[in-house]
């Protein structure tokens, strides 16, 4: 047997590491991984030799049993937690936390930082929620499926950005910025929809305790506490209280994102003073006799400089930077694997226009809401805002191109499937309705993405012909 030299092995590992880092930095990387996870989940849920294992694994329950010898204390923490709930209620809390940080950043510094910048994307996002909800409600008025109106109201920023990056310069930069800001505003509206319409029965005593804990967190922030550990510990307490209070536990992540400090430990003058102090010391110790570089005293200075640099970046930036790779390339793929796997027990699931008088049609409502409701609502509300001079048309954009980009807003994937998992909980046919909803979300998102891409290409070609 021929042995592979160690240096060849190390070189291969380094090359793989470089390529994986390059891939992860591509704007389309997350969308590609999510799409692959959807396909894997569908296969796992439908192949004869994997579907039983797939379903059993997702519904595997585990808990921490705390009991005293005399039996006075006997707790199961958390209660009724399965692998699926772990992903949807615990890991997705981290996802919502990063979404909250992103919304907060955009409100503070980005595309939502001023009324002039924010009005058009916010109004468009509102239209992109109202129109799909109305279409869904009209289709399912009086039927059992009526409570799923929130499913087609969300836009998935990962897939939208993925397609925009593929389309390249055919879409004006101003419209790319507009769609990104719209998706962020849309996330905020979706969070409010989940919080107010898709929770359980509210236990006011636990909710009151959660509010008191959040008030204490706010007090810590006002007193200038800049260490991350107290906030993470209290975030866990808030999550547990939300989990048992009836408000969906993931909302605790959004709340905490807005409560943690946004100012750094060191301001500009403090940073400059400390930085100069330790850089001088570092240079002074250069004359200390030693064969090593850096020597002992210099290493101490470098550690201090590292802490100063870290303390000069605010906690929100550090947390978002640290968590984003985990969310994009671990949590979201796990969510797709756990929730996109639908067993196709009936071919009618793919018939989006199938309607039953009693149940209604989740498929038709979701599909039409995403493919028609989203672009119509976004474009109509934006047109009204611009005509009323409340908002401004994005630079170098035309209405045909605006509508084409609005079609990409119909890519609902992550948030739509998340809302689908919360819907129909009080119905006997809940599992069937959720599966039909997931299929409709996947089909609607695929059609919306394809329609938007085709329209963008056609309109871009026509504009090039007119220019010539």
C-alpha positions in Angstrom: 0.0 0.0 0.0 1.3 3.4 -1.0 1.4 5.9 1.8 0.4 9.6 1.2 3.1 12.0 2.3 2.2 14.1 5.3 2.9 17.4 3.5 0.5 16.3 0.7 -2.2 15.6 3.2 -1.7 18.9 5.0 -1.7 20.7 1.6 -5.0 19.1 0.7 -6.6 20.2 4.1 -5.3 23.8 3.6 -6.8 23.9 0.0 -10.1 22.5 1.2 -10.2 25.1 4.0 -9.4 28.0 1.6 -12.1 26.8 -0.9 -14.7 26.4 1.8 -14.0 29.9 3.2 -14.3 31.3 -0.4 -17.6 29.5 -0.9 -19.0 30.6 2.4 -18.4 34.3 1.5 -20.3 34.0 -1.8 -23.8 35.8 -1.6 -25.4 32.7 -3.2 -23.8 30.1 -0.9 -26.6 30.0 1.7 -29.3 29.7 -0.9 -27.5 26.8 -2.6 -27.0 24.9 0.7 -30.7 25.5 1.7 -31.9 24.2 -1.6 -29.7 21.1 -1.3 -31.1 20.5 2.2 -34.6 20.8 0.9 -33.9 18.1 -1.7 -32.2 15.8 0.9 -35.2 16.3 3.3 -37.7 15.4 0.6 -35.7 12.2 -0.3 -35.4 11.2 3.4 -39.1 11.7 3.9 -40.1 9.6 0.9 -37.6 6.8 0.3 -38.9 3.5 1.7 -35.7 2.7 3.6 -35.2 6.2 5.2 -38.7 7.7 5.9 -39.4 5.7 9.0 -36.0 6.5 10.5 -36.4 10.2 9.4 -39.8 10.6 11.2 -38.8 8.6 14.2 -35.6 10.7 14.7 -37.4 14.0 14.5 -39.9 12.9 17.1 -37.3 11.4 19.4 -38.0 13.0 22.9 -35.4 13.8 25.4 -35.5 15.7 28.7 -33.5 16.5 31.8 -35.1 14.8 34.9 -34.3 16.6 38.1 -35.5 14.8 41.3 -34.6 14.8 45.0 -34.2 11.5 46.9 -37.2 12.2 49.1 -39.4 13.0 46.0 -40.1 16.5 47.1 -38.5 17.8 43.9 -39.5 16.1 40.6 -39.0 18.2 37.4 -38.7 17.4 33.7 -36.8 20.3 32.0 -37.8 21.1 29.4 -41.1 19.2 29.1 -42.0 17.3 25.8 -38.9 18.4 23.9 -38.2 16.5 20.7 -35.4 16.8 18.1 -37.9 18.7 15.9 -38.8 21.1 18.7 -35.2 21.5 19.6 -34.5 22.9 16.1 -37.7 24.9 15.8 -37.9 26.3 19.4 -34.2 26.5 20.5 -32.0 26.8 17.5 -34.4 29.0 15.7 -34.3 31.3 18.7 -30.7 32.0 17.7 -31.8 32.6 14.1 -34.4 35.1 15.3 -31.8 36.7 17.5 -29.5 37.4 14.5 -32.5 38.6 12.5 -33.2 41.0 15.4 -29.6 42.2 15.4 -29.8 42.8 11.6 -33.0 44.7 11.9 -31.6 46.8 14.7 -28.4 47.5 12.7 -30.4 48.6 9.7 -32.6 50.9 11.8 -29.5 52.4 13.5 -27.1 52.8 10.5 -28.5 51.2 7.3 -31.4 51.3 4.9 -34.0 51.8 7.6 -32.0 54.5 9.5 -34.1 57.5 8.4 -37.7 58.1 7.4 -36.6 59.0 3.9 -34.8 55.7 3.4 -37.2 53.5 5.3 -40.6 54.6 4.1 -40.7 53.0 0.7 -39.3 49.5 1.8 -41.5 49.5 4.9 -44.7 50.5 2.9 -43.8 48.0 0.2 -43.2 45.2 2.8 -46.6 46.1 4.3 -48.2 45.7 0.9 -46.3 42.5 0.4 -48.0 41.1 3.6 -51.5 42.5 3.2 -52.1 41.3 -0.4 -51.0 37.6 0.1 -53.0 37.5 3.4 -56.1 38.8 1.6 -55.7 36.4 -1.3 -55.3 33.4 1.1 -58.3 34.6 3.2 -60.5 34.9 0.1 -59.6 31.4 -1.0 -60.1 29.9 2.4 -62.9 32.0 3.8 -65.0 30.0 6.2 -62.8 26.8 5.7 -60.7 25.0 8.3 -57.5 26.2 6.6 -58.3 29.9 7.1 -55.9 30.3 10.1 -52.9 29.8 7.8 -53.2 33.3 6.3 -49.7 34.2 7.7 -47.9 31.5 5.6 -47.5 33.4 2.3 -46.7 36.8 3.9 -42.9 36.4 4.3 -39.9 36.9 2.1 -36.7 34.8 2.4 -33.8 37.2 2.1 -31.2 34.3 1.5 -32.8 33.0 -1.7 -33.7 36.5 -2.9 -30.1 37.7 -2.5 -28.9 34.5 -4.1 -30.9 35.1 -7.3 -30.0 38.8 -7.4 -26.3 37.9 -7.3 -26.8 35.4 -10.2 -28.7 38.1 -12.2 -25.7 40.4 -11.7 -25.8 43.9 -13.2 -29.1 43.3 -15.0 -30.8 44.6 -11.9 -29.9 48.2 -10.8 -28.0 48.4 -7.5 -30.8 50.7 -6.1 -33.3 47.9 -6.6 -31.0 45.3 -5.0 -30.7 47.6 -1.9 -34.5 48.1 -2.0 -35.3 44.4 -2.0 -32.8 43.7 0.8 -34.3 46.5 2.9 -37.8 45.3 2.0 -36.9 41.7 3.2 -35.6 43.1 6.5 -38.8 45.1 7.1 -40.8 42.0 6.0 -38.9 39.9 8.6 -39.9 42.5 11.3 -43.6 42.2 10.3 -43.4 38.4 10.1 -42.0 38.4 13.7 -44.9 40.5 14.9 -47.4 38.2 13.1 -45.8 35.1 14.8 -45.8 36.9 18.2 -49.4 38.0 18.1 -51.3 35.4 16.0 -49.4 32.1 16.3 -48.6 31.7 20.0 -50.5 29.5 22.4 -52.7 30.3 25.4 -51.0 33.1 27.3 -50.0 32.4 30.9 -49.9 35.9 32.3 -47.9 35.1 35.5 -45.0 33.7 33.5 -45.2 36.6 31.0 -45.1 39.1 33.8 -42.0 37.5 35.3 -40.4 37.6 31.8 -41.2 41.3 31.5 -39.5 41.9 34.9 -36.4 40.0 33.8 -36.3 42.1 30.6 -36.7 45.2 32.7 -33.7 44.1 34.7 -31.7 43.5 31.5 -32.6 47.0 30.4 -31.4 48.3 33.8 -28.1 46.5 33.3 -27.7 48.1 29.9 -28.4 51.6 31.4 -25.9 51.0 34.2 -23.2 50.3 31.5 -22.7 46.6 31.8 -20.7 45.6 28.7 -19.8 41.9 29.4 -21.7 39.4 27.3 -22.1 36.6 29.9 -24.8 38.3 32.0 -26.9 39.0 28.9 -26.6 35.4 27.6 -27.5 33.9 31.0 -30.6 36.2 31.3 -31.5 35.4 27.6 -31.7 31.8 28.6 -34.1 32.7 31.5 -36.2 34.8 29.2 -36.3 31.9 26.6 -37.6 29.4 29.3 -40.2 31.9 30.5 -41.4 32.5 26.9 -41.4 28.7 26.2 -43.9 28.1 29.0 -45.9 31.4 28.8 -47.6 30.7 25.5 -45.7 33.3 23.4 -43.5 31.4 20.9 -40.1 30.9 22.4 -38.2 32.2 19.4 -39.6 35.7 20.1 -37.3 35.9 23.1 -34.4 36.0 20.6 -35.8 39.1 18.9 -36.5 40.8 22.3 -32.9 40.2 23.5 -31.5 41.5 20.2 -33.0 44.9 21.0 -32.0 44.9 24.7 -28.3 44.2 24.6 -25.9 47.2 24.5 -25.0 48.7 21.2 -22.2 50.9 22.4 -18.7 49.6 22.8 -16.8 49.3 26.0 -14.2 51.9 24.9 -15.1 55.0 23.0 -12.7 56.6 20.5 -10.6 58.6 23.0 -10.4 55.7 25.5 -9.3 53.4 22.6 -6.6 55.8 21.4 -5.3 56.3 25.0 -5.0 52.6 25.7 -3.7 51.7 22.3 -0.9 54.2 22.4 0.0 53.1 26.0 0.5 49.5 25.1 2.1 50.1 21.7 4.7 52.3 23.5 5.3 49.5 26.0 5.6 47.0 23.2 8.4 49.1 21.6 10.1 49.7 24.9 10.4 45.9 25.5 12.0 45.4 22.1 15.4 46.0 23.7 14.9 43.2 26.3 17.5 40.5 25.6 15.6 37.4 24.3 15.8 35.0 21.4 12.0 34.8 21.0 9.8 37.3 19.2 7.6 38.5 20.7 9.3 38.1 24.1 7.3 37.7 27.4 6.5 41.4 28.1 5.6 41.9 24.4 3.2 39.0 24.5 1.5 40.6 27.5 1.2 43.9 25.5 -0.3 42.1 22.5 -2.9 40.4 24.7 -3.9 43.8 26.1 -4.0 45.2 22.5 -6.3 42.4 21.5 -8.6 43.0 24.4 -8.7 46.7 23.6 -9.5 46.0 19.9 -12.3 43.6 21.0 -13.7 46.1 23.5 -13.8 48.8 20.9 -16.4 46.9 18.9 -19.9 46.9 20.2 -21.5 43.7 21.5 -24.2 43.6 18.8 -21.5 43.6 16.0 -19.4 40.9 17.8 -22.4 38.7 18.4 -23.7 39.0 14.9 -20.3 38.3 13.4 -19.8 35.3 15.6 -23.3 33.8 15.1 -24.0 34.5 11.4 -21.8 31.6 10.1 -23.4 29.2 12.5 -26.9 30.4 11.6 -26.3 30.5 7.8 -24.5 27.2 7.5 -25.7 25.1 10.4 -29.0 26.2 11.9 -30.8 27.1 8.7 -29.8 23.9 6.9 -30.9 21.9 10.0 -34.2 23.8 9.9 -34.6 22.9 6.2 -33.7 19.2 6.9 -36.2 19.0 9.8 -39.1 20.9 8.2 -39.0 20.6 4.4 -39.2 16.8 4.4 -42.9 16.1 3.4 -44.1 12.5 2.8 -46.0 12.7 -0.5 -48.9 10.4 0.6 -51.2 11.8 -2.0 -50.3 13.2 -5.5 -53.0 15.9 -5.0 -50.5 17.7 -2.7 -48.9 19.0 -5.9 -52.2 20.2 -7.3 -52.1 23.7 -5.9 -55.6 24.4 -7.2 -57.2 21.4 -5.4 -60.0 22.7 -3.1 -62.1 20.9 -0.5 -65.3 22.6 0.8 -64.6 21.9 4.5 -60.8 22.1 4.6 -60.4 24.8 2.0 -57.1 24.9 0.0 -53.9 25.7 1.8 -52.0 25.0 -1.4 -54.0 27.5 -3.6 -53.9 30.2 -0.9 -50.2 29.9 -0.3 -49.2 29.5 -4.0 -51.4 32.4 -5.2 -50.3 34.5 -2.2 -46.6 34.1 -3.0 -46.7 34.2 -6.8 -49.4 36.9 -7.3 -50.0 38.5 -3.9 -46.4 39.4 -3.1 -45.5 41.2 -6.4 -48.9 42.9 -6.7 -48.9 44.1 -3.1 -45.3 45.3 -3.2 -45.7 47.1 -6.5 -49.2 48.6 -5.8 -48.3 50.0 -2.3 -45.0 51.3 -3.7 -46.8 53.0 -6.6 -49.2 54.7 -4.2 -46.3 55.8 -1.9 -44.4 57.3 -4.8 -47.4 59.0 -6.3 -48.2 60.5 -2.9 -44.6 61.6 -2.7 -44.1 59.6 0.6 -41.3 57.6 -1.0 -38.9 57.9 -3.9 -38.5 55.6 -6.8 -35.1 53.7 -6.6 -32.5 55.3 -8.9 -32.3 54.1 -12.5 -35.3 51.8 -11.9 -38.4 51.5 -14.2 -41.8 50.1 -13.2 -41.4 46.9 -15.3 -38.1 46.2 -13.6 -39.6 47.1 -10.2 -42.4 44.6 -10.7 -39.9 41.9 -11.9 -37.8 42.4 -8.7 -41.0 42.4 -6.6 -41.7 38.9 -8.0 -38.6 37.8 -6.1 -40.3 38.9 -2.9 -42.5 35.9 -3.4 -39.7 33.6 -2.3 -41.0 32.8 1.1 -39.1 29.6 2.1 -37.7 30.0 5.7 -40.3 32.2 7.4 -43.2 30.8 5.4 -42.3 27.2 6.4 -41.8 28.4 10.0 -45.3 29.9 10.2 -46.7 26.8 8.5 -45.2 24.7 11.4 -47.2 26.9 13.9 -50.5 26.9 11.9 -53.5 24.6 12.3 -52.5 23.4 15.8 -56.2 23.1 16.9 -57.3 21.0 13.9 -57.6 17.3 13.5 -56.2 17.5 9.9 -53.3 19.7 11.1 -50.5 17.4 9.8 -52.1 17.1 6.4 -52.6 20.9 6.1 -49.1 21.6 7.2 -47.7 19.2 4.6 -49.8 20.7 1.9 -48.7 24.2 3.0 -45.0 23.2 2.9 -45.3 21.8 -0.7 -47.1 25.0 -1.7 -44.4 27.1 -0.2 -41.7 25.2 -2.1 -43.6 25.3 -5.4 -44.7 29.0 -4.9 -41.1 30.1 -4.0 -39.7 28.2 -7.0 -42.2 29.7 -9.4 -41.7 33.2 -7.9 -38.0 33.0 -8.3 -38.2 31.7 -11.8 -40.8 34.3 -12.8 -38.8 37.1 -11.3 -35.5 35.9 -13.0 -37.2 35.5 -16.4 -38.9 38.9 -16.2 -35.6 40.6 -15.2 -33.7 39.0 -18.1 -36.4 40.0 -20.6 -36.7 43.6 -19.4 -32.9 44.0 -19.2 -32.6 42.8 -22.8 -35.3 45.2 -24.0 -33.7 48.1 -22.3 -30.3 47.3 -23.9 -32.0 47.2 -27.3 -33.6 50.6 -26.7 -30.2 52.1 -25.6 -28.6 50.9 -28.9 
